[in-house]
Amino acid sequence: MNDIQEKPVLIEIKDVSYAYPPDEGSEPDPVLSHIDLTIREGEYVAVLGHNGSGKTTQISLLCARLKEDGRRVTATAEPTEGPVGGLVREALEGGTSRSACEMATLFTADRVAHNVNPAHGIRKLLNEGYVVVCDRYYYSTIAYQGSTTDFEWARTINVDCPDIRRPDLCIFLDLTPQASMERIGKNRRVLHILLRQHIGFPHDNHPLYTYCTQK
């Protein structure tokens, strides 16, 4: 048996579909369609989607369920709270103007530190048997910065970096850019630069949607 088969299965669902009940005169609103999903001990899960798509809520629910079952799990996010992550956040909040190449490089440097931090990095936690659930990952950099710089360069510096772990599972929460902006406008004071830049993308052609569904 290989290492994956030997890891205990913590959560497994097969062929799950769900739709919200329709309002009068409307059609059901499907949110899941024939979904298969397995999470094992010591696996890395990345959760992707627009701001406002429910990443924080779903990550909290997933972690709470695993903890109820006595499992070791931790939630994390990018950009991180580290020094390079601070530079990313400053730029996203409009404090410093940076080029797309600068942003791609900063995101990637922050991601490397996120992986290899000896105290609480992704690598250390996975080796200790934790399930690590991350809000955003390199898919966002590839999609957003890759759409305004050289796509292959943005992909390569992330996917081919030996210190950046590939997720065992990527969950993409689909939401139209228009709905995303409506939710952000109601609940958040800061409209991040990356969403300002891409709000005009047609839903099915948005770079994050396209990259995640193809990979």
Disulfide bonds with the S-S distance in Angstrom:
none
